[in-house]
Amino acid sequence: MEQELKEFGLTDKEIKVYLACIKLGTALVQDIAKKAGTYRTYTYEILKSLKEKGLVSYIIKSGKQYFEVARPEKLLNILKEKKQKIQKLMPQLETLYKSVVDKPKIEIYEGKEGIKTVIDDLIKTKKDISIYGSTRKQLRLLHFYFPNYIKRRVKAKTRIRVLTEHTKATEELKKKDKTELRETRFFPRGIEPPTATNIYGNKVAILSLEKELLGIIIESETIARTQRMIFDMLWQMAEKK
Protein backbone atom coordinates (compact mmCIF):
# COMPACT_ATOMS: atom_id res chain seq x y z
CA MET A 1 0.00 0.00 0.00
CA GLU A 2 2.77 2.42 0.95
CA GLN A 3 4.54 1.89 -2.38
CA GLU A 4 1.35 2.64 -4.34
CA LEU A 5 0.75 5.80 -2.31
CA LYS A 6 4.33 6.86 -2.98
CA GLU A 7 3.73 6.42 -6.71
CA PHE A 8 0.62 8.54 -6.28
CA GLY A 9 2.93 11.35 -5.19
CA LEU A 10 2.96 11.24 -1.38
CA THR A 11 6.20 11.40 0.63
CA ASP A 12 7.11 8.74 3.18
CA LYS A 13 6.04 11.01 6.09
CA GLU A 14 2.79 11.97 4.37
CA ILE A 15 2.00 8.29 3.86
CA LYS A 16 2.58 7.50 7.55
CA VAL A 17 0.36 10.39 8.70
CA TYR A 18 -2.30 9.65 6.08
CA LEU A 19 -2.54 5.97 7.09
CA ALA A 20 -2.57 6.94 10.78
CA CYS A 21 -5.53 9.25 10.11
CA ILE A 22 -7.42 6.46 8.33
CA LYS A 23 -6.84 4.07 11.23
CA LEU A 24 -7.83 6.64 13.89
CA GLY A 25 -10.77 8.19 12.10
CA THR A 26 -11.21 11.62 13.71
CA ALA A 27 -8.26 12.43 15.96
CA LEU A 28 -6.17 15.12 17.63
CA VAL A 29 -2.76 15.92 16.20
CA GLN A 30 -0.91 14.38 19.18
CA ASP A 31 -2.75 11.09 18.65
CA ILE A 32 -1.96 11.13 14.93
CA ALA A 33 1.72 11.91 15.66
CA LYS A 34 1.92 9.01 18.11
CA LYS A 35 0.27 6.59 15.68
CA ALA A 36 2.45 7.74 12.77
CA GLY A 37 5.66 7.89 14.79
CA THR A 38 6.32 11.53 13.90
CA TYR A 39 6.96 14.63 16.01
CA ARG A 40 3.85 16.62 16.94
CA THR A 41 5.08 19.92 15.46
CA TYR A 42 6.23 18.23 12.26
CA THR A 43 2.92 16.36 12.05
CA TYR A 44 1.10 19.71 11.85
CA GLU A 45 3.13 20.58 8.73
CA ILE A 46 2.40 17.20 7.17
CA LEU A 47 -1.31 17.52 7.89
CA LYS A 48 -1.24 20.99 6.34
CA SER A 49 0.34 19.49 3.19
CA LEU A 50 -2.28 16.72 3.08
CA LYS A 51 -5.02 19.28 3.58
CA GLU A 52 -3.75 21.31 0.61
CA LYS A 53 -3.89 18.14 -1.48
CA GLY A 54 -7.50 17.62 -0.43
CA LEU A 55 -6.79 14.42 1.48
CA VAL A 56 -7.36 15.72 5.01
CA SER A 57 -9.85 18.10 6.63
CA TYR A 58 -10.46 19.22 10.20
CA ILE A 59 -13.31 20.11 12.54
CA ILE A 60 -13.40 22.00 15.82
CA LYS A 61 -14.81 20.25 18.89
CA SER A 62 -14.81 21.98 22.29
CA GLY A 63 -12.18 24.37 21.03
CA LYS A 64 -9.86 21.62 19.85
CA GLN A 65 -8.84 20.81 16.27
CA TYR A 66 -9.60 17.28 15.13
CA PHE A 67 -8.33 15.92 11.82
CA GLU A 68 -9.90 13.33 9.57
CA VAL A 69 -9.13 11.98 6.12
CA ALA A 70 -11.33 12.41 3.08
CA ARG A 71 -12.92 9.27 1.65
CA PRO A 72 -10.30 7.12 -0.14
CA GLU A 73 -12.08 7.69 -3.47
CA LYS A 74 -10.74 11.24 -3.22
CA LEU A 75 -7.44 9.80 -4.47
CA LEU A 76 -9.15 8.80 -7.72
CA ASN A 77 -10.76 12.22 -8.03
CA ILE A 78 -7.38 13.88 -7.62
CA LEU A 79 -5.94 11.69 -10.38
CA LYS A 80 -8.85 12.62 -12.66
CA GLU A 81 -8.28 16.31 -11.96
CA LYS A 82 -4.57 15.94 -12.71
CA LYS A 83 -5.39 14.15 -15.95
CA GLN A 84 -7.79 16.92 -16.99
CA LYS A 85 -5.18 19.58 -16.25
CA ILE A 86 -2.53 17.71 -18.25
CA GLN A 87 -4.96 17.26 -21.15
CA LYS A 88 -5.49 21.02 -21.22
CA LEU A 89 -1.73 21.52 -21.32
CA MET A 90 -1.16 18.95 -24.07
CA PRO A 91 -1.37 21.38 -27.04
CA GLN A 92 1.25 23.64 -25.43
CA LEU A 93 3.45 20.71 -24.42
CA GLU A 94 3.23 19.23 -27.93
CA THR A 95 4.22 22.60 -29.41
CA LEU A 96 7.23 22.84 -27.09
CA TYR A 97 8.21 19.24 -27.84
CA LYS A 98 7.87 19.77 -31.58
CA SER A 99 10.01 22.91 -31.43
CA VAL A 100 12.85 20.84 -29.95
CA VAL A 101 12.39 17.77 -32.16
CA ASP A 102 12.11 19.86 -35.32
CA LYS A 103 15.32 21.77 -34.72
CA PRO A 104 17.65 21.24 -37.66
CA LYS A 105 20.20 18.45 -37.22
CA ILE A 106 23.53 19.27 -38.79
CA GLU A 107 26.37 16.88 -39.60
CA ILE A 108 29.71 18.12 -40.94
CA TYR A 109 32.24 15.92 -42.75
CA GLU A 110 35.68 17.03 -43.87
CA GLY A 111 37.93 15.97 -46.72
CA LYS A 112 37.41 13.74 -49.72
CA GLU A 113 36.26 10.80 -47.58
CA GLY A 114 33.81 13.07 -45.78
CA ILE A 115 32.25 14.07 -49.09
CA LYS A 116 31.92 10.37 -49.99
CA THR A 117 30.09 9.82 -46.68
CA VAL A 118 27.61 12.56 -47.56
CA ILE A 119 27.03 11.12 -51.04
CA ASP A 120 26.48 7.67 -49.48
CA ASP A 121 23.66 9.21 -47.46
CA LEU A 122 21.91 10.17 -50.70
CA ILE A 123 21.67 6.46 -51.50
CA LYS A 124 20.73 5.31 -47.99
CA THR A 125 17.84 7.77 -47.68
CA LYS A 126 16.15 6.28 -50.79
CA LYS A 127 14.45 9.54 -51.76
CA ASP A 128 14.45 11.24 -55.16
CA ILE A 129 17.17 13.86 -55.40
CA SER A 130 17.27 17.39 -56.80
CA ILE A 131 20.77 18.78 -57.20
CA TYR A 132 22.15 22.09 -58.40
CA GLY A 133 25.85 22.80 -58.64
CA SER A 134 29.05 21.66 -60.26
CA THR A 135 29.19 18.22 -61.86
CA ARG A 136 32.67 18.75 -63.33
CA LYS A 137 34.19 19.39 -59.89
CA GLN A 138 32.59 16.24 -58.48
CA LEU A 139 33.87 14.16 -61.39
CA ARG A 140 37.36 15.59 -61.00
CA LEU A 141 37.45 15.06 -57.24
CA LEU A 142 35.75 11.65 -57.22
CA HIS A 143 37.00 10.29 -60.53
CA PHE A 144 36.58 6.60 -59.65
CA TYR A 145 33.93 6.88 -56.95
CA PHE A 146 31.36 8.97 -58.85
CA PRO A 147 30.54 6.43 -61.61
CA ASN A 148 30.06 3.80 -58.89
CA TYR A 149 27.68 6.17 -57.08
CA ILE A 150 25.60 6.51 -60.25
CA LYS A 151 25.35 2.71 -60.58
CA ARG A 152 24.30 2.33 -56.94
CA ARG A 153 21.69 5.09 -57.30
CA VAL A 154 20.22 3.46 -60.40
CA LYS A 155 20.17 0.08 -58.65
CA ALA A 156 18.27 1.72 -55.77
CA LYS A 157 15.83 3.18 -58.38
CA THR A 158 16.42 6.69 -57.06
CA ARG A 159 15.59 9.31 -59.66
CA ILE A 160 17.52 12.57 -59.85
CA ARG A 161 17.10 16.01 -61.38
CA VAL A 162 20.40 17.76 -62.10
CA LEU A 163 20.90 21.47 -62.72
CA THR A 164 24.53 21.93 -63.65
CA GLU A 165 27.11 23.76 -65.78
CA HIS A 166 26.92 23.43 -69.56
CA THR A 167 30.06 21.66 -70.81
CA LYS A 168 30.97 18.83 -73.17
CA ALA A 169 31.28 16.48 -70.18
CA THR A 170 27.79 17.26 -68.89
CA GLU A 171 26.38 17.00 -72.42
CA GLU A 172 27.83 13.48 -72.61
CA LEU A 173 26.26 12.60 -69.25
CA LYS A 174 22.92 13.94 -70.43
CA LYS A 175 22.91 11.43 -73.27
CA LYS A 176 22.63 8.69 -70.61
CA ASP A 177 19.83 10.40 -68.68
CA LYS A 178 17.19 7.83 -69.54
CA THR A 179 19.20 4.76 -68.53
CA GLU A 180 20.64 6.46 -65.43
CA LEU A 181 17.24 7.70 -64.15
CA ARG A 182 18.31 11.31 -64.52
CA GLU A 183 16.94 14.51 -65.99
CA THR A 184 19.52 17.18 -66.73
CA ARG A 185 19.20 20.90 -67.34
CA PHE A 186 21.90 23.54 -67.60
CA PHE A 187 22.88 26.86 -66.12
CA PRO A 188 23.66 29.58 -68.69
CA ARG A 189 27.08 28.97 -70.25
CA GLY A 190 29.98 30.18 -68.15
CA ILE A 191 28.24 29.61 -64.80
CA GLU A 192 29.72 26.90 -62.57
CA PRO A 193 29.08 27.05 -58.80
CA PRO A 194 31.92 25.98 -56.46
CA THR A 195 29.48 23.76 -54.56
CA ALA A 196 26.81 21.14 -55.16
CA THR A 197 23.54 21.24 -53.21
CA ASN A 198 21.49 18.06 -52.96
CA ILE A 199 17.86 18.14 -51.77
CA TYR A 200 16.36 14.78 -50.81
CA GLY A 201 13.54 13.93 -48.42
CA ASN A 202 13.81 16.26 -45.44
CA LYS A 203 17.55 16.75 -45.94
CA VAL A 204 19.87 19.13 -47.73
CA ALA A 205 23.47 18.06 -48.41
CA ILE A 206 25.94 20.76 -49.44
CA LEU A 207 29.30 19.79 -50.92
CA SER A 208 32.13 22.33 -50.96
CA LEU A 209 34.29 21.16 -53.88
CA GLU A 210 37.22 23.54 -54.17
CA LYS A 211 40.07 24.21 -51.67
CA GLU A 212 37.93 23.53 -48.62
CA LEU A 213 36.59 20.02 -49.11
CA LEU A 214 33.55 19.86 -46.90
CA GLY A 215 30.25 18.01 -46.75
CA ILE A 216 27.32 19.27 -44.69
CA ILE A 217 24.04 17.41 -44.13
CA ILE A 218 21.16 19.49 -42.76
CA GLU A 219 18.11 17.55 -41.65
CA SER A 220 15.19 19.97 -41.52
CA GLU A 221 11.81 19.79 -43.23
CA THR A 222 11.61 23.60 -43.40
CA ILE A 223 15.07 24.08 -44.92
CA ALA A 224 14.57 21.20 -47.36
CA ARG A 225 11.22 22.64 -48.48
CA THR A 226 12.77 26.09 -48.98
CA GLN A 227 15.69 24.70 -50.98
CA ARG A 228 13.28 22.65 -53.10
CA MET A 229 11.31 25.83 -53.91
CA ILE A 230 14.54 27.56 -54.97
CA PHE A 231 15.54 24.56 -57.07
CA ASP A 232 12.13 24.39 -58.80
CA MET A 233 12.35 28.08 -59.67
CA LEU A 234 15.84 27.66 -61.15
CA TRP A 235 14.76 24.47 -62.89
CA GLN A 236 11.98 26.25 -64.77
CA MET A 237 14.42 28.93 -65.93
CA ALA A 238 17.16 26.51 -66.98
CA GLU A 239 18.16 25.28 -70.42
CA LYS A 240 16.79 21.88 -71.41
CA LYS A 241 19.38 21.36 -74.16
N, C-alpha and C positions, 0 to 999 in steps of 0.2 A: 504493500500500500504506500509506504513512504517513498519508494522509488517512483511510482506513478505520479504522486503528488509533486515530486521534485521535477519530473518532466513537464508537469503542468506549469511550473514556474515558481514554485514556493521554495524558500530556503530551508535548510535543515531546522533552524530555530522556529521558523513559521510553521513548519509541519508539526513539530512537537507541541507547540501551543494550540494549533488548530485541532489536533487529535485530542488533546487534553480537554478542550472546550466541548468537543462532541461527547466525550465520556462523562463529563460533569453536568452537561446540560447548561443551566443558568448558574453562574458562579462568580464569586469575588476574585479580584486579580491575585490575591495571595494564595487562594486555593488553586487557581490555574497554574501559577508559578510553581507551586509545590508538586502538582501532578506532572507538569512538563519538565521539571528539573532545571528551571531557569530562575535567574534573580528577579525579584519583584519589580524593581525599577526598569530593568531591561524588558520584562514581560509587557509592561505598559507600551513600550515602543513597538514591540511585535504586534500587540493587539491593535495599535493604531494603524500599522501597515496592513493588517488583515482587514481592518474596517474600511480602509481606503480601497481595497480590492473588492469590497462588497461581500466578504466572507464572514464578517463578525459584526454584531450590533450590540447595543447596550441599553439597559433600562435602569431607572433609579427607583430603589425601594428603601424607604425609611432613611433617605439621605445618602444611601450608599449606591455605588455604581456596580451593577451586575452585568457580566458579559455572557453572550450566547451566540452560537454559530447560526448562520443562515442554513436553510435546508440544503443537503448535499447536491441537489439538482442545480443549485446556483452555479456550481462549477461548470456544468454544461452550458448554462446561459452565458457565462463569461466567455467560454470558448466560441459560442455563436456570435457574440458581440465582437470578439477579436477578429473572427473570420469576416464579418461584415465590414469592419474597418479596413482590413487588408484588401478586400475586394474593391472598395472605393479607391484605394491607393494604387491598385494594379495598373491603370493606364499611365500614371506618372512613373511608376517603377519600371514598366516596360519601356517607356521612352528613355529613361536614364540608362537602362541596360542596353538598349539598342544603340545609344550614342557611344557607348564604350565598345560594343561588339563591332559596330560599323566603322570604327576608326581605321583609316588606311594602314595596311600592313606593308612594310617596306623591307625588301631584302637587297643587299648590295654585294655584288661579286666583282672581283678585280682580275685583270689579266685575261689572256687568251682562253685559259681554262674556265675562268669565271663566265665569260661570254658563252662558251659551250654549255655550261650549266643552265644558263638562262634559256638558250635555244632548246635544250632538252625539255624544259618546262612547257614549251609550246606544244610538244608532242604529248606529254603526260596529261595535260589538261583536256585534250580531246575536244576542243572547241574550234570552230572556224576562225581564221585569222585574217585581220586586215593590217597591212603593214605599209608605212610610207617612210622612205629614206633610201640610203645608198645600198644598192645591190653589189656594185663593183667593189666597194670596200670590204664587204662581207666575203666575197669570193676571193679577194686577194689575201685577207687575213686567215680565212678558213678554207684554204684551197682544196684540201682532201676531205675535210669534215663536212663541208656544205653540201656536196652532191649526195652524201650519205644521209644527211638530214632530209633532203628532198624525198629520197626513197622511203625513209621511215614515215614521213608525213603522208605520202601517198598510200602506203600500206595501212596506215591508221584511218584512211579515208577522210582526212582533214582538208577541207577546201581553203584556199587562200586568195585574197585580193591583194595585188602588189601595185603600189604607186611609187615609181622609181625614176632614176635618171635615164635619159634617152641616149643609148650608145649602141654600138654594134653588138656588144656582149649581151645586153638586155634584149635586143631585137632577136638574137639567136635563142635566148631563153623563152621568149614569147612564142616562138614557133612550137614549143613543146607544152604550151599552156593546157591543151585539152588532155593530154596523157598524164600530166603532172598536177591535175586538179587545181589549176591556177588561172586567174584572170589578171592580165597585166595592162596597166595604163602608165603614161609617162608624164613627167614634169616637162615644162618647156625646155628646149635644148639649152645646155649650159648650166642648168641648176642641178646640183648634187649635194644634198645635205651631208654633214659629217657624222650623222647618227642614223639609226634605224629604229622606228617606233612600232612595236607590235601590239595590237589590241585583240584580246581573245578572252571570251567569257567575262568575268569581272576583274580582269587583270590588264595591266599595261606594262610591257617590257621595253625598256629603252636601252639601246646598245650604243655606247660611245666608241667610235671605230677608228679614231686617229691616234694621236700621241697617248692620250689617256684612255687605255682600254678598260672599259667599265660596263658592267651590266646591272641594271636596276629593275627589279620587279615590284610593281605597286599593285596591291590587291585592294581595290575599292570600286564598288559598283558605280558611285558617282563619278569618279575620275575616268573610269572606263567608258561610261556613257558619254561624257563630255568629249573624250578623245575620238569616240566613234562618230559623233556629230561633226567634228572637225574633219575627220577622214572622209566622210560621205560628201561634205561640201567640196573638198579638194578633188575627190573622185569624179564628181559631176563636171568639174572644170577641166579635167585632165584630157590629154590626147589618148585616143583609142588605138592609133596606129603610129 
